[in-house]
């Protein structure tokens, strides 16, 4: 600890070392944040085109003309992949985790600063490679973000399955490498660089969430990387890991003996933990923000930690619930189903504890708090469709319908995004030294909450009625054509919701330069990022090493003069908990 | 702000619940023997989950409104939680979720666990390919003839599309059609295959869905209970024509089924 503090005490000079190839975790965190912001704007634009095409398949769009069915599927694939990898994995962990994990545990930097820089620039290359897939011959792949072979393994199975698909897999493989580097760094930093007095059970729940997410990433991304390499080999070297004897367009392919289900097992072994990689940091932020703005200690800190550990643990044993209809053994469906239901229990504990934290609190409705409350609402709504989908017998009707699309968008899409918004509004003052505009924040919040429900709640109705997902248009199946009015409503809701995101972007950049100056602790919060200067100096604490005497959420401690104790405040016999 | 937020959360909750409860959009009316069981489990899950949904969202809205900070707010109780409450809550949700799951399991077992096919079941082989479904009936000998990958010609349709080996003696009475006919109230033994990529045979009214996977021959059964025409929609992304990979199941009386099959056999000869 002492050595790393001295090594990094001198800030680098020069633009390139300071802002481009920086070793400072704070700069790297901001780089990740802006990469994710770019990615989310791209991903959102793709979803807008999709929503237009589904409802008006023959619309003639400016510059693009008419969107063809294969183009729709390319948009769908790229939307999913960009959002899952370059937004939901990148922003909460790479962005805020990088910036605040070292500060919140009282460390001067991450354990491996060079590895940290490398992992960001590797992620950046991955993003460039996936964007390149749009511009090669045949365009982006049409096999969906799950890339099931043989569709994804055979070049002749459709447009985009040539070079576009190779770039898609390569990008994911690069992203896996970057995430493995990041995960090692997060785990080592959490275990080795905590300040004096910062026991594991005094860490803010955000740190716990980043730590557990890193463990999931370490175990999951390695599997996806291997699976991706095998898929590249099937495509280009004539191997048959995933492809049996098949006939595409009357042509017998050269493969034989492979198993399409093998990919699904490997992909979902990564894919299900990935859901928690996206949502766990959001849970951490929601806990932090709800406690801060309720002026109350988090309800059941230990239960929250154990619940996150349980979610991470069970998260690795439920991948088969994506495969109930795949031809997998029906006996294993029973086991996967029970284990999936088990995840509902720690999720319910977390919800219960968030409500318990607000109960009898002094709620202050700053924008981060609004987003944390929105997170809880969306987490409940998105989570509760889980018990339907976890039952294989109901999955017979619901699998691969809009019910599933609604479920995962609410929980790992929008709820996770609300976690990112809460984090942005909460930590922006510390990161950029200025406050964001509250008025714009509130308008952004109310429109986004109402808008996302208007888009994603009707998907459950559509799914029950049998509307299958990944259809570029609903003109060919009579019972689905009848559902078009509801789809049209969702497209209008998407227009409004997407427009509201411009308010956020304007607020972000306007506040960065014109917002009122922020004090060191504008929210009267307790964790270590709020004891240091705004923005924090290069070594985070200006040469001082914090000593921690309290748990992370000591609000409303009786008889202390003000309603909170900083983690570094002198010991106080009345503060309970930790 | 607290009031506005409560109103919005309550409004979202009540409007969402209304459209579920009013069944404005709901499962299509079932037409197979499994529908009763599946729909019953669906309704049970819906009621339990609905109660939790309403309690959590309405509670969240209430708390947000009730505990807004004002100068008159009483001091917050300094508390780090309540272990007893946590244990009660954990136990309750465990019983609820696991119990719900176990209640649905017998239906799953009856639909999907390997079964001894009823010898009198009507055999149909369903083959998916980009972007069409073909249906094969074994004919009087009750045996499906061999198919060969090298003989498959999707552009020719029918027997050629599935690669029927006409040298196999049992191919003589195999009937391949582009539309599925099945008799009502009979067990249907489906063999599901795909020749190229993964497809999914989904008929919402029959409560039937299963991936067709190249390299696998998946046996499943269902029993249609209502005469009618039902649409098949491919439910696994299979390429640019996924949205139009569409077909029809005609559930007809035994008499009409026999007539239809005899006419197909006659056409073939």
Interface residues (C-beta under 8 A of the other chain):
Chain A: X68 X69 X70 X73 X142 X143 X144 X148 X150 X151 X154 X157 X158 X159 X243 X244 X245 X246 X247 X248 X249 X250 X252 X258 X259 X260 X261 X294 X295 X296 X297 X298 X299 X300 X301 X302 X303 X325 X326 X327 X330 X331 X333 X334 X337 X338 X341 X342 X344 X345 X348 X349 X351 X352 X353 X355 X356 X358 X359 X360 X361 X362 X363 X364 X365 X370 X373 X376 X377 X380 X381 X384 X385 X387 X388 X390 X391 X392 X393 X394 X396 X397 X399 X400 X401 X442 X446 X449 X450 X453 X457 X458 X460 X461 X462 X464 X465 X466 X468 X470 X471 X472 X473 X474 X475 X476 X477 X478 X479 X480 X483 X486 X555 X556 X557 X558 X563 X576 X577
Chain B: X1 X2 X4 X5 X8 X9 X12 X16 X19 X20 X24 X25 X26 X27 X28 X34 X37 X38 X41 X42 X45 X46 X48 X49 X52 X53 X56 X57 X59 X60 X63 X64 X67 X68 X69 X73 X75 X76 X77 X78 X79 X80 X81 X82 X83 X85 X86 X89 X90 X93 X94 X97 X98 X100 X101 X104 X105 X107 X108 X109 X111 X112 X113 X114 X129 X130 X149 X150 X152 X153 X154 X155 X163 X195 X196 X197 X198 X200 X202 X204 X207 X208 X209 X210 X211 X213 X214 X215 X216 X218 X231 X233 X234 X235 X236 X237 X238 X239 X240 X241 X242 X243 X244 X246
